[in-house]
Amino acid sequence: MEKCGNKSLLKRILNSVADMFFPPRCVFCGEVILNGYICENCTDKYIPHIIVREKEGYRIITVADYDDFISPVVYSAKRNRDGRAIDFMATEIGKAALLHGEYDLTIPVPMYKGDKSKRGYNQTEKLCQTIREEYGIPCYDFLIKTRKTAQQKTLGKKGREENLKGSYALKKNTSLKGKSILIVDDVSTTGTTFKEIYKIIKNEGAKSITCIAFAHPTHKD
């Protein structure tokens, strides 16, 4: 049931071929670089701000502040199918997660099937795929989103909770007993999504549950 991809070798080959014709560019400013994801100038500007919030039964980790510098990278990963932006975010997520534990598997925050079909992909699945390739943590699509919901950013805290209530479910025959689980998302604003997912899986016997997102708005708690 490992659905987040087993194409790491093929991906590396394709990336090597692509780099011959399209040199890698900085994910922030677009300057051509020799390797990595960030140019020298943007390296000085990108400062991870890892925040760990302990909740009752689980924790939430975020890697960077969602500000005017970070938001274009997140948008490119989410809307523009930017593989380098996704790979960069996933690499940073993996590094931050492993500072705070070890994990048996990752689970991407799912999209509603109609929304995923319209966009053509789910960026959180792509994040988990890269985490698997870079850090060797298996990824499984054990969660499904059962209905379409309003955009969380349009709602207040209470509205966010009502909007997501009952909107996630575990697939049948999912076994999480004794597992250390890493739930992955691109942005966590108030933690409502992670809280709702935790409610779904808290009684499945997992050893530990950690939720991680690349970015978190600094004005949210």
N, C-alpha and C positions, 0 to 999 in steps of 0.2 A: 504493500500500500504506500510505498515511498513515491510520492507524486511530484516532488519539487525538482526533479530532474536528475539524470545520470549521464550528462553529456559534457562533463568537465574537460575531457581530452579533446573532444571535437570543438568545444568552445575555445580552448587555448589555440588550437590550430587555426581556426577561423580568425581569431583576434590577431595572430601573428601575420596572417596574410593581409588582413585589413590594415595593419600598421605599416605595411610596405607601401601602400597607396595613400593611406590617410593617417599621417602621424598622430600619435596621441596628443590630446590637448588638455589643458587645465580645466577641471570641471567648473571652476568659478569664473575665470576670465576668458577662456578659450585660447590662451597662448600655447603654441606648440612646445611640447616638453619631450625629453628623452625617455623618461620612465615615470612610474607612479601616477598620481592623479592631480597633483597640485604644483603649480609653478612656484618659483622662489618667492616672488612678491606676495602671492596669496597664502603661502605657508605662514608668513608672519601675521596674516589677518585671521586665519582659521585657528581658533583656540577652543578645543573641546571643553565643554562645561558639564562634566558627568554628575548627574544628580541621582541619588538612590533614596527612594521613599519607601519606608517599611509600612506595609499595610497589614491588616489582620489576616494572616494566613498566606500572604504573598508579598512580593516587592515589585516596585516599578523603577526601572532605570531609564534615564534619558541621556543622550550623548552630547547634544549641542543645543544652544539657544536658537529658537526659530525667529531669526531677525531678517533684516533686509539683505544681509550677505548670504545667509543660508537658504532662504526661501526659494531662490531661483533654481538651486540644485534639486531641492525636493520636488519642485514643480516639473522640472525636466524628467525626473524619474517617474513621476506619476502620470504626466500627460503627454510627454514627448517620446516615450520609449527610449530614453537615453540610457544605454547600457553602461556607459562609464559612470554616470551619476549613481546608478543603482549599485554598481560594484564598489564605488567609493563608500557609499552609505553603509553597505553590508560589511565592508571591511572594518569600518569604524564601530559598527554595532557589535561585531564579533570580538574586537579587542576589548571594548568596554564590558561586555558580558563576562568574558573569561577572567577579568580582574576580580569578579565577585562570585565565581562559582564554576562548577562543571555541569555539563548538560548531556542528557541522553538523546534528546531530540528537540527540534524546533517545530513550531506550529505557526503558520502565517495567519494573521487576522483575515478572515475571508470576506469576499465581496458577494453581494446578491448576484445570482447567476445572470439575471438580465443586464445588470450594470457591467458585469465582467464581459459579457458577450458584446455589449456596445463598445466598450473600451478596447477589447481584444486581448487583455491580459490583466493580471492582478499584480501590482508592483510588490506587494508583500511576499508573494510566492517567489518572485525573482530575487528579492532580498535573501530569502531562506535558501534558495538554490546556490547563491554565491557564498553564503555562510557555510553551506555544506562543502562546497568546492575548496574554500580557503582554510576551513578549520576542522573539517571532517565530522561535523555534527549532522546526523541524518535529519531529514525534514519530512514531515507527514501532513497531509491536508485532512486532519481528523475533524476539523470544525467546518460547519456550513452556516451560511446566513439564510435564514428561513423566509425572510420577507424584505421588501424594499423599505427603506427608511428615509426620512428627510436628512439633508446635510446637517451634520452636527454643528458646523460653524455658524449656522443660522439660528441656533437655539441657546437659551440660557442653561444653567447647570441642571435645574429640575427638569426642564424640557428635554435635555439630552438623555437623562435617565429614563424618562417615559418613552422617548423615541426608540430606545434600544431594548427596552424590556421584552424579554422572550424572543428576541430576534436571532439568537444563535443557538446551535444545537450540536451535539456530538454525533458523528456518524455511527451507525450500528456496528457492533462488535469491536468497538475501540477499546483497547486496553492500555491504561496509563498507570497501573499499579506498580509502585516502587520506582517510578521514573522521575528524573529531574527534568522539568519541562521549561523551555524558553519560548514564550509567546512573542511574536515579532510584528511590529507595525512601523510605519514611516514617521508619523507624527502622533504624539499624545498631548491633548490640550488640557483636559481636566481629569483624565484617567477613567472616564466613564466606560469606554469600550473595554478596557482591561478589567474593570470591576465586573461588568456583565459577563465576560467570558470566564472569569474566575468563579462566579456563581454557578456556571454550567459544569465546571470540571472539578470543583473542590471536593466532591464526594467520591471521586473515582480512584482514590488510593495513591495519588501521586506523592512521591517523596518530597518534592519541592516544586513551587511554581514561581517563575520569574518572568515578568513582562518587560519588554524593552522596546523603545522607539528611538529613532535617530534624533528627532528634534522635539522641543517642548517650549512653548511661548513663555517668556520670562515673567509675564504678568499674571499667569495662571498658577493655581496651587494644586 
